Amino acid sequence: MLVSQFTKERVGAASAVAASLECRFGTSYAASDIVMAAGADSAINAFMDAVLEPEDEVVAFAPCGQMYRALVEDRGARLVEVPLDEETMLPDFVALECALTPRTKLAIVGTPNDPDAMAYPEAVADGIAGALFRAQRAFGHAIMLLADEAQHDMANDGAQNPWWPAFYRNSAVVRSSDVSASVAGEPAGYVALTPGMADHGDVVAGVRRALREANAAYAPAMAPYVTVLPSAAASPVPFAARFAS
């Protein structure tokens, strides 16, 4: 069987991303868990195509990017914004519990989540993951978490943003190299789907189908050569799926 150069480059990039994530965070990804895309926006769009249906509900946290609302509503779903606690400026967990309903299919977390590039503390990630896990048990279906990490290197004061797959198994992480690798206009984006997440094979297939239909199945010409590898100082974060699905 002949394998095109395009396919070899795409598989090679996915393998490099999987190895980098495992080294940095301790999550054992395979190349088949990584779907390459032409930037973060196309990856987010494809993931929503794969998991959302009309009348689903999506939870997002204030301040919520308007792109999320537009993408959610374009699919006939509804975005529910969880407000901030006015004292802590972190998510209001009482409001989060109220926002989760039998129609909730997805939660979106931006990393960092606000214009000041404040990283969520570990306790907040624990609280969000715990609320989603309890909702899954109560409603009898999987709730996905999408971590938009296109700007993940922009946290202030050296703060470390949470690695969401370590807190919640049904997580997908979207990243792009155009910011972190300073290659504006040549974004090598991808979706990393946590091994063991619910409906893993169907979600991977849905993301790939949506990218093909949008003609965004791979990044521009430089993308095969751009791989953000971990620095020598990076400390691996143990993969502890605290809330098993």
C-alpha positions in Angstrom: 0.0 0.0 0.0 1.3 3.4 -0.9 1.4 6.0 1.9 1.4 9.6 0.8 3.9 12.1 2.1 1.0 14.1 3.6 -0.1 11.1 5.6 3.4 10.3 6.8 3.9 13.9 7.9 0.6 14.0 9.7 1.2 10.7 11.6 4.8 11.8 12.4 3.5 15.1 13.9 0.8 13.3 15.9 3.5 10.9 17.3 5.7 13.8 18.3 2.9 15.6 20.0 1.9 12.4 21.9 5.5 11.9 23.1 5.8 15.5 24.1 2.6 15.5 26.1 3.5 12.2 27.8 7.0 13.6 28.8 5.5 16.9 30.1 2.4 15.7 31.9 2.6 11.9 32.3 -0.5 11.1 30.2 0.2 8.1 27.9 -1.1 9.3 24.6 -0.7 7.3 21.3 -0.6 8.9 17.9 -4.2 7.7 17.4 -5.3 9.9 20.3 -4.0 13.1 18.6 -5.9 14.7 15.7 -3.9 17.4 13.9 -5.7 20.5 12.6 -5.2 23.9 11.0 -5.0 25.8 14.2 -7.0 25.9 17.5 -10.2 27.4 16.1 -10.7 24.6 13.5 -9.9 22.0 16.2 -12.5 23.4 18.6 -15.1 23.7 15.8 -14.4 20.1 14.7 -14.7 18.8 18.3 -18.0 20.5 18.8 -19.2 19.0 15.5 -18.3 15.6 16.9 -20.0 15.8 20.2 -22.9 18.3 20.0 -26.4 17.8 18.8 -29.4 20.2 18.7 -30.8 21.1 22.1 -27.7 20.0 23.9 -26.3 22.4 26.6 -22.8 23.6 27.0 -21.4 25.1 30.2 -18.7 27.7 29.9 -17.1 29.9 32.6 -17.1 33.8 32.7 -15.6 35.7 31.1 -16.7 33.5 28.2 -15.4 34.1 24.7 -18.1 35.0 22.2 -16.6 32.5 19.7 -17.8 29.7 22.0 -21.3 31.0 22.0 -21.4 31.4 18.2 -20.1 27.8 17.6 -22.5 26.3 20.2 -25.6 28.1 18.9 -24.6 27.3 15.3 -25.3 23.7 16.2 -28.7 24.4 17.7 -27.3 23.9 21.2 -27.4 26.4 24.1 -24.5 27.9 26.0 -24.9 28.4 29.8 -22.3 30.8 31.3 -21.3 30.1 34.9 -20.6 33.5 36.7 -17.6 34.3 38.8 -17.6 34.5 42.6 -17.3 38.3 43.1 -15.0 37.8 46.1 -12.5 35.3 44.6 -13.0 36.0 40.9 -13.0 32.3 40.4 -16.0 30.2 39.2 -19.1 30.1 41.5 -19.4 26.5 42.3 -23.0 26.8 43.5 -23.9 28.3 40.1 -22.0 25.5 38.4 -24.0 22.8 40.1 -27.2 24.6 39.1 -26.1 25.0 35.5 -25.6 21.3 35.0 -28.7 19.6 33.7 -29.7 16.4 31.9 -29.1 18.2 28.6 -25.5 19.2 29.5 -23.1 17.5 27.0 -20.0 19.6 27.3 -18.1 22.0 29.5 -15.5 24.4 28.1 -12.5 25.7 30.0 -10.2 28.4 28.7 -6.6 28.1 29.8 -5.9 30.8 31.0 -9.5 31.7 31.4 -9.5 35.5 31.6 -7.8 38.5 29.9 -5.4 38.9 32.9 -4.0 35.4 32.2 -4.9 34.1 35.7 -4.3 30.3 36.1 -7.0 28.3 37.9 -5.6 26.8 41.2 -5.6 23.1 41.5 -8.6 23.2 43.9 -10.7 24.9 41.3 -9.8 22.2 38.7 -10.7 19.6 41.3 -14.0 21.3 42.0 -15.0 21.6 38.3 -14.0 17.9 37.7 -16.0 16.8 40.8 -19.1 18.7 39.7 -19.0 17.2 36.2 -18.4 13.7 37.6 -21.4 13.9 39.9 -23.5 15.2 37.0 -22.5 12.3 34.9 -23.5 9.8 37.6 -26.8 11.6 38.2 -27.8 12.0 34.5 -26.5 8.7 33.2 -24.4 10.0 30.3 -20.9 11.3 29.6 -20.2 15.0 29.9 -17.1 16.0 27.9 -14.7 18.7 29.0 -12.9 20.8 26.3 -9.8 22.6 27.5 -9.0 25.5 25.1 -5.2 25.9 25.6 -4.3 27.9 22.5 -2.9 30.5 25.0 -1.6 28.1 27.6 1.9 29.7 27.8 0.5 33.1 28.8 -0.2 32.5 32.5 1.1 35.3 34.8 3.9 35.1 37.4 5.0 31.7 36.3 1.8 30.1 37.4 1.1 26.6 36.1 -2.3 26.0 34.5 -4.0 22.8 35.4 -3.5 19.8 33.1 -7.2 18.9 32.8 -6.8 15.2 31.8 -5.2 14.6 35.3 -8.4 15.7 36.9 -11.1 14.5 34.5 -10.9 11.5 32.2 -13.5 12.7 29.6 -11.2 15.6 28.6 -10.0 16.9 25.2 -7.2 19.4 25.0 -6.8 21.8 22.1 -3.5 23.5 21.5 -1.8 25.4 18.7 1.9 26.2 18.0 1.5 29.6 16.4 1.7 31.4 19.8 4.0 29.1 21.8 6.4 28.6 18.9 6.1 32.1 17.5 5.1 31.0 14.0 2.2 33.4 13.4 0.1 32.4 10.4 1.4 28.8 10.4 -0.6 27.2 13.2 -0.1 23.5 13.9 -3.1 22.8 16.0 -4.3 19.6 17.4 -6.9 17.9 19.7 -5.5 15.5 22.3 -8.3 13.0 23.3 -7.6 11.5 26.7 -7.1 7.7 26.5 -10.1 5.9 28.1 -12.5 8.8 27.5 -16.1 7.8 26.8 -16.9 7.0 23.1 -13.2 7.6 22.2 -13.3 6.0 18.8 -16.5 7.8 17.8 -15.2 11.2 18.9 -11.9 10.7 17.0 -13.8 9.7 13.9 -16.2 12.7 14.2 -13.4 15.2 14.7 -11.5 13.9 11.7 -14.7 13.9 9.5 -15.5 17.5 10.5 -11.9 18.6 9.7 -12.0 17.0 6.3 -15.4 18.6 5.5 -14.1 22.0 6.6 -10.8 21.5 4.5 -8.9 22.0 7.8 -7.5 18.5 8.3 -4.0 19.8 8.5 -2.0 23.0 9.1 -0.1 25.0 6.5 3.2 24.1 5.0 5.4 24.7 8.0 3.3 22.6 10.4 5.0 19.2 9.8 8.2 20.8 11.0 6.9 22.6 14.1 6.8 20.5 17.2 6.8 22.1 20.7 8.9 19.7 22.7 9.2 20.0 26.5 12.0 22.0 28.1 14.6 20.3 30.2 13.2 22.0 33.2 9.6 20.7 32.7 8.4 18.6 35.5 6.1 15.7 34.6 2.6 15.8 36.1 1.4 12.4 37.2 -1.6 11.2 35.3 -4.1 10.6 38.1 -7.6 10.3 36.7 -9.3 11.1 39.9 -12.8 10.9 38.6 -13.0 7.8 36.5 -15.9 7.7 34.1 
